[in-house]
Amino acid sequence: MNKIARALVAMALVVGLGALFPGASVAATKPSGQLTVSAAASLTDVFPVIADAFKKRFPDTHISFNFVGSSTLMNQVIAGAPVDLVATASEPIMQIGIDMDLVSRPLLFAKNSMAIAVPAGNPANIKSLSDLQRKGVLLGVCDTAVPCGSAAAELFTKNKINVVPVTRELDVRSLLGKVISGDLDAGIVYESDVKSAEDTIEYIEIPAKNNVMTTYPVAAVADSKNLKLAQRFVNFVRFSTASRGILRAFGFAKPW
């Protein structure tokens, strides 16, 4: 998947990576500086690739990341962590930052749907959501405090699925790791996660009519020491041709 994304980045660079501000001269504005990005765990693979595309366009910038569950990252912002921008897997969680005047106006940049991840070989022979109800199936979900957990709960309610998970993880990557290791027979994760790990797991797609989706907003932190650069990166994530292509390659859908 990373190879696909890097190829997309290379192609985008050839055609100019897409204009952030049509008609503006890049030479006239040469942003520089360092950004710290706090992002949802489900963005662990895709955001560094987007950042690489941004840095190729603006070489005098440096971007570091903190990937955790959306609830945790917002708590970090509330506590005053030195973060320049945040990207959550949940609009309600981002709204907390808005209500507390901690972030600027967010932009929606992606959607994600759910999938059933199973270990290589699918030892429990899971074929659909209803199979998760079978006695003895070791099912994992995220805690309902984080978006992947609330989405799983919504998914089960929508499809009248009655399950008792054996674990509730605080972020989707921790859950995915337990599926990969074989500690779980199945886990409800994002479609983008199973696509990024498709060499080490298998997955069962959930039909669109039965599935649920979550939307991702990104926003600059109001007290960022490099607010202009943070907002430029926010705009790049949302509007650039390069970012849209990379997100699509990693299994994310458009938010509109």
Secondary structure by P-SEA (a helix, b strand, c coil): caaaaaaaaaaaaaacccccccccccccbbbbbbbbbbbcccccccaaaaaaaaaaacccbbbbbbbccaaaaaaaaaacccccccccccaaaaaaaaaaccccbbbbcbbbbbbbbbcccccccccccccccccccbbbbcccccaaaaaaaaaaaaabbbbbbccccccaaaaaaaaaacccccccccaaaaaaacccbbbbbcccccbbbbbbbbbccccccaaaaaaaaaaaacccaaaaaaaaaacccccc
